[in-house]
Amino acid sequence: MNNAYSIADLRSRAQRRLPRVVFDYIDGAADQEITATQNVRAFAEIALLPHMLRPTPDCDTGVEIFSDRLAMPVLVTPTGFTGIVWPRGEAAVARAASAAGSVMVVSAASSLSMEEIAQSSPGPKWFQQFIYKDRGVTLDLAARAEAAGYKALVVTVDVPAPGKRFRDLRNGFTVPPSLTISSGLDMMRRFGWLRQMASQPRISFPNFEGYGSSGLLDIGEWLNGLIDPTVQWRDLEWLRQHWSGPLVIKGIMHPDDARLAIEVGVDAVMVSNHGGRQLDTEPATVEVLPRIVEAVDDRVPVIVDGGIRRGSDVLKCLALGARCCLIGRPYLWGLGAGGEAGVTRVFDILKDELARALAHGGWNSINQVSRRDIALRQAFPWPAGFDSEATSQGKQQGGAA
Ligand SMILES: Cc1cc2nc3c(=O)[nH]c(=O)nc-3n(C[C@H](O)[C@H](O)[C@H](O)COP(=O)(O)O)c2cc1C
């Protein structure tokens, strides 16, 4: 892994090693993939303003969140079905994240059970789930997460319907699967991946096995049926009453929603557009971040994911007011390129790049970076009169109560 110098290098390796159907599942996004592209591109529109002659002898990349001190402000965002990338993929990610002093957010759609992942490394972990149609399953998963030692519950709110991902549709990576001949042949050619997959038990969604179906084919359909398009703020309020630990809302893109989330009593707001896998042509997360930070007004930490590929991207998020940020595809590419060693490499690269950016800018710790240290090449243009109009509309459409 030592001659992979950037996250882009690891992406290329993963692309060479994984079948197209698997690579596209992790790499792809909704519709024309405009939001996914913009998530990355928006960072190039933000310039860092370095300070000279300010030595940084003991540069500190550490951060604290929910009373845990992390070695770096980069967490692992939840991704489902990671076992398709590497056998027992979530355990490999958990070990690498723990060794890097990070936090892993485990998806309810993991391919190892949440209990097994919790046991696989000592590092802190959070559990991510939805508010499902079956509220009994919703509460039971949260109770299991608490019992297994997960510190925070992350509730994703940006999936009222599944996203339309053309790459998956074209490859036949659907529920139920409808693999094309060409993607089947391509799979046969990736010997390394094929050998590994053949040697592990069939992957599934073990967190859900006790509740409904057991086979991979019908559990996929059953899971899709669990998506509840009617979830609203009062449902989050209900879940808040049942979870006493830190509660994080994932999928916030609008400052009004950030305010409502705080009324409900969340402990952190996570700015996310699901990596562009849901509603295409949403703005980049880093474009909306400053307005959400403003709306939250220091009442709870704001965290963010989407398009973070470099240490300097991390620094830009922090300068715009995020407490820390999370990565998705980068660790999946690392995993696809080389399992645990690949994920470790992702953390090494980001930490090294972050430390270099801090040294170049004369910032001795991540806390020293502020809005004064960045320039936006092209400000994201919010609609004229946005604030006054949006606030009154948000109230009319029903607040948290
Ligand atoms: C393969 C894949 C699976 C994902 N599965 C989930 C999931 O189960 N739950 C969830 O809240 N978000 C899921 N996401 C979205 C990520 O948590 C995250 O918001 C996104 O990947 C961040 O963007 P990035 O990949 O550019 O870092 C998934 C993303 C990918 C790429």
The ligand as an ORCA input file, in Angstrom:
! r2SCAN-3c Opt
* xyz 0 1
  C     -21.801      2.079     -0.888
  C     -22.477      3.078      0.006
  C     -23.417      2.623      0.930
  C     -24.041      3.543      1.790
  N     -24.906      3.077      2.748
  C     -25.429      3.941      3.654
  C     -26.228      3.469      4.722
  O     -26.451      2.271      4.895
  N     -26.751      4.399      5.569
  C     -26.514      5.742      5.441
  O     -27.006      6.548      6.234
  N     -25.731      6.204      4.440
  C     -25.184      5.344      3.564
  N     -24.360      5.817      2.562
  C     -24.046      7.266      2.505
  C     -22.801      7.566      3.348
  O     -23.069      7.395      4.720
  C     -22.280      9.002      3.154
  O     -23.317      9.923      3.386
  C     -21.605      9.277      1.821
  O     -20.960      8.130      1.321
  C     -20.587     10.405      2.003
  O     -20.003     10.773      0.817
  P     -18.559     10.270      0.318
  O     -18.757      8.841     -0.111
  O     -18.286     11.188     -0.834
  O     -17.571     10.404      1.447
  C     -23.727      4.925      1.692
  C     -22.771      5.362      0.774
  C     -22.138      4.450     -0.057
  C     -21.085      4.958     -1.006
*
